[in-house]
Amino acid sequence: MLRHLLLALALLATPALAEGLRILNWEEMIPEGAPPPPPPAAFHDLSQLADALAAESAPAATQQSPAAPVVQALHGQRVQLPGYVVPLEIDAAGLVREFLLVPYFGACIHVPPPPSNQIVHVRSEQGLPLDDLWQPFWIEGELRVEASSSELAEAGYRMQAERIRPYELPHG
């Protein structure tokens, strides 16, 4: 009986141990005592959304806090973080291989970019089809506390994505 119980517990624990991932939320990427990010600008008139999306060639909005403080203790942790993809590099096959991961849709393109501690610069061998960028994704990999700069925004974190999958609420 005890042997069966231990085997069952080992089987249940195996996925968590094998993944070794910490589910991270965006608030945990802001150091204690640092100012919280301002709320994202909302589209109140969805009929204007198409116009905003068509204006992607317009100059980028000014970033709210391009040198926001980061959480050094996150460096080197394997994490799973949900967010939206802002493309930086698209290959010949139409796959996004380099992007900014942000906490809300439209950040960096249609509204001012969030503070740098709310942006992760991600590179991916897997890539994402360009037409999938409307939905949020889980991005998994080792988080690095390293600043990076792009035409769109400053990022306080970097990650080489090990796995990318559509966002679903975690089970448990």
N, C-alpha and C positions, 0 to 999 in steps of 0.2 A: 504494500500500500504506500509506504513512504517513498519507495523507489519510483512508483508511478507519479506521485505528486512532484517529486524533484525533477523527473523527466518533463512533466507538463510545464513546470515553472521555467525550466531551461529552454524549452521550445518557445514559450511566450517571450522570454527575455532576448532570445537570439536576434530578432530583427532590430531591436533597439541597440543592442551591442554592436551588431554588424554595421549598422549605419553610423553609429557614434555621432549623430547629428544633434545639434541643439536647435530647437525651433526658436528663432529669434524674431522679436517684433521691433518695429521702427523706434519705439520709445526707448528701448534698451540701448540704442545707438547714440543717445544723447547723455553726456555725463551729468551726474547729480549736481544740481545747482546751476546748470546752464539754462539759458532761456529756452522755452519750448518753441517749436517752429510755429509760425503763423498758420492759421487755417488756410487750406487751398481755396483759391477763387472758384466759385461755383458758376456753372452755366444755369441761369434761371430760365432762360428762353431757349429751349432746345432747338427751335427753328433757326437759331443763329449758329448752332454747332457746325453745320456744313460750311458756313462762311469762315468760321475760325479754323477749321481743318484745311480749307483751301488756302489759307494765308500762311502756310508753312514757310514760304520764301521770305516772309517779312523778317526784320531783324529780331533776334532773340531778346526776350525780356531780361531785365537786369536781375541777377541772382540776389536772393534775400540776405544770405550770410555766406559769402564764398570761403570763409576761413573759420567756420564754426568748430568748436571743440569736439573731439572724438573720444571714444572710450578705448583707451590703450589695452585694457584687459581682454578685449575681443580679438586682438591680433593672434592669428594662428588657429583660432577655433573653427571647427567644421560646423557650418550652420546651414539651416534651411530658412530662407527668407522669402516672403511673398511680396510681389510688387508688379509694377508695370514697366514695360520695355520702351526705351527711347533709343532708336537706332543711331549708331555712330558709323558703322561700316556694314555694307551689304555686298556680298560677293556676286559673281557673275550668274550664279544659280538662283539669285534672289533670296539667299539666306542671310539673316542678320547674325554676324559673328562677333561683333563688338557693340556694346550698348551700355546705356546708363539704366540702372534699376532704380525706380522711384516709388514712393508710397501711394501715389494717386495718379489717375489717368490725366494726361495732358500736361504734366509737369515738364518744364524745360522747352515746351513748344508753344503751347497756347496760353500759359500763365507763367508768372515768374518761377524760375527753378527754386526748389526748396533749399534750405541751408545745406552746406556740403556734408554735414553729418547725417543727412537724410538721402544721400545719393551713393550708390555703389557702381563703380566702373567695372563692367564684366566683360570678359572674353570667353568665347565658347567655340569648341571644335564642333559640337553638335549643330549649332545654329538654329535659328527659328525662321519659318516662312514669314515673309513680310506681311502677308494677309492675316496673320494670327495676332497682331499686336494690339488688338482691341481688348483682349482679355488679360487678366492677371495670370502670373505664373509663380510657381515655386522654383527658386533657384537654389541649388545645393553646391557647396564647395567650401574651401578654406577661405575665411575672411581675413584680409590683410588691412591693417591700419596704415594706409599709404595714400597720400594726396595724389590726385591726377587732375589734369586740365583738358578740356575739350572746347570746341567752339560754342557748345551749348551751356556748359556749367563746370564748376569745380566740384570734384567728388572727394570725400574724406576717406573712403574705403575702396578696396579693389577685391576682385575675386576671379579666379579661373573656374568657370562653371563645370562641375563634374556631372551634373544632371539638371535638366530643365523639364518641367512638366506643368500642365495646366493647373491652376489653383483650385484646390478643394479644401474645405475645412479639415484640419487634422482630426483623426479618429481618437477617441479616448475620452 
